[in-house]
Amino acid sequence: MLQQLIKLGLLKSQVPSPKSDQWQLSDRTASVLEHQSLLSIAIEIQPSYEPHEESLWVHKATLVLAAFDGGQDSSLQLDNEMWKLWCHYDESLDDKALKKAVAVQLAIAQYLEKGFKTKVEKKPKFEMRMRT
C-alpha cells in the first residue's frame, strides 16, 4: 500500500530513507505507520479556535468523524501542541479508490481546520394565508 501511494505520487518522502514522520501527503507534513499489510497515515492540521474553546472543538470534531461516512477509519491525536488526523488505508483499495481516500482525508482536514463557526442567518418568517 505504501509503495502504491508513492507510485501514484500521493505520498512523498522528505529524505532518502524516511522515518515514520518524514513524509508529505499532498502539501501536508505526514506520519506513516506501516505494519505488515496495514497502513495508517496522519497529516498535521492546524484548527482555528481560541485556547478556551479546545475541548468544544475536540467534541465537535469527533462528532464529525463519527457521523461522516469516510470518517469512521479516522482519529485525532494531539502530539506536542500539533493536531494530527489519522486515517487507515485498507490494503484492498485500487488506485482509483486510494486517490479518493486520500482526497477524503484532505477534505476532512480542511473542514476541521476551518472550525465550526458559521453564522446562521435568520430564516424568514413563513406565514400561511388562506384565500377567502
N, C-alpha and C positions, 0 to 999 in steps of 0.2 A: 504494500500500500504506500509506504514512504517513497519508494522508487517511482511508483506511478504518479504521485503528486509532483515529484521533481521532474519527471519526463514531460508532464503536461505544462510545466513552467509555473505551477501554482505555488510551489514551495521552493525557497532558495536558501542555501546556507550562506552565512556571513563570513565564514572562514573555510579553508580546505577540509579540515576534519572537525566538523562542528560538534560541540557538546549539546546537551538537550535544550539549552536556552539560547543558542546562536543561530536562529533561523528567522526567516521572514515569510509570512503568508500575505500575499499581495504586498502592500507597503507597510505592514504592521510587524512589529517585533513579535516573534512567536517562540514558544517552547514546545518540544516534541517528546512524547513518551511512547516508546515502542517496546512491546513485549510479545515475542513470538509473532503472531499474526494480528495482534491488537494494536491500534494506533489511536492516540488522543493528541490533539493539538490545542494549545492555549494561545490566544492573542491578547496582548495588553490593551486595555481600554481605559479611557480617562473620562469617567462620567462627570457631568456638571451638576453639582449640588453644593449647598452650603454645609460646612462641617457638622452643624447640629442636625442636618437632615439625612445623615448617612444611614441610620437604621431604617428610616422610611424608604429611602432609595433601595436598600437591600430587600426590604419586604416587597416592594413593587416589582423589582427586577426578578425575584424568584417566582412571583406570580406570573409574570410574562413568560418565563421559561417553562413553567408548568402548563400554562394554557396554550402556548403556541405549539403547533403540530411538529415543527422541527426543533423544538426546544427541549424535548424530553431526554435527549442524549447530551445535554449541556449542563454545565455547572459554573459557579463563580468561585473564585479564590482571591483572597486579599493577601498579597505577598509583598512585604516591605513597602507599604503605602501604595502599591500598584495593584489594581484590579486585573484579573485575568479571566477571560471567558474560555472555558474548556469545552471541546466538542469531541465526541467519539466518532471515528470513521470506521464503518463496517467494511470488512475485507471483501465482501461480495459486490461492492459498488463498481460499476463500469465507468468509463471515462466521463460520459455524459452525467451520470448520477453524482459522480465525485465533484465535478465542476459545480453542479447545483448545490451540493452540500457545503462546499466552500463559500459559495455566494450567500447561502443562508446564514452561515456563521458570521460573515462580514456584515450582513444586513442586521442581524441581531445586535452585534457590537455597536453598530452605528445608532440603532434605535435606543439602546441602553445609554449611550453617551449623551444623547440629546436630552435625556431626563424625561420627566413626566409632567412638566409644567406647560400645559396647553390651556390657553384662555378659552373658556366655554362661553360662546355667545348666547345671549338670551334668546330663547325661542320666541317667535312671535305668538302673540295670543291668538288662539283659534276660537272663533265664535261661530256657533252654529245657528243659523237663522232659518226659520221656516217661512215659506211663502204662504200668504193667505189670500 
